[in-house]
Amino acid sequence: MNSLEIKNAVINVMNREINSAVFSQKELDGRDQIVQEYIEKLVKKFLNSECLTLDLAASEPAQYLVGQSEDFIEVAEKLTQFYFEAIKTWEEIPEGDLLFFRAEDGYGKTYTGMVKLDFSAKYIHLIDYDDDNLVTNKISQNKTILPNPGQGVSCGIIVKD
């Protein structure tokens, strides 16, 4: 697979702390280098993994993902809501976001996907100011770091053509 042209992409946040999903009302900019690189690496890693290959008829979510004439953002929202409702009480399932995309490679093949991006916790530095306006450097933990695209994803659907 050569490089991908991102036609549509949206990321929806699933947040157990507020017991809700936060839906994007705008698509990601598929021409943005970071978005392009992130999705392309995820797709390549996913397709080169030992993923399960099924006939489209065997997956209702995959059929819905590619078979709807609705707006791409609406399809992503409905699938996110369905997925979030199904997993929100299962603490064993790692928290994460859902990334939806439609892309085309240089050969005219279309890739439509929904992948779960499991969060990881990383330590970061923060620059803060106290009441006297003095700089206070701190260490904090960010628990909502997206996975490195080279890691791959453990859960997702990619429909090719």
DAKARA-V739879 format. One record per pair of residues at least 4 apart in sequence whose C-alpha atoms are under 6 Angstrom apart, sorted by the first residue. I is the first residue (numbers start at 0). J is the second residue. Records with the same first field share a line. If there is no record, write none. Layout:
I = J + J
//
This chain:
2 = 104
3 = 102 + 103 + 104
4 = 102 + 103
5 = 29 + 102
6 = 101 + 102
7 = 100 + 101
8 = 26 + 27 + 99 + 100
9 = 26 + 27 + 98 + 99
10 = 97 + 98
11 = 21 + 22 + 23 + 96 + 97
12 = 20 + 21 + 96
13 = 20 + 96
14 = 18 + 19 + 20
29 = 35
32 = 36
33 = 37
37 = 148
40 = 148
41 = 45 + 148 + 151
44 = 151
45 = 151
62 = 66
63 = 67
75 = 79
79 = 83
83 = 87
94 = 117 + 118
95 = 116 + 117 + 118
96 = 115 + 116
97 = 114 + 115
98 = 113 + 114
99 = 112 + 113
100 = 111 + 112
101 = 110 + 111
102 = 109 + 110
103 = 107 + 108 + 109
104 = 108
108 = 160
109 = 159 + 160
110 = 158 + 159
111 = 157 + 158
112 = 156 + 157
113 = 155 + 156
114 = 155
115 = 154 + 155
118 = 143 + 144 + 145
119 = 142 + 144
120 = 141 + 142
121 = 140 + 141
122 = 139 + 140
123 = 138 + 139 + 140
124 = 137 + 138
125 = 136 + 137
126 = 136
127 = 134 + 135
128 = 132 + 133 + 134 + 135
129 = 133
//
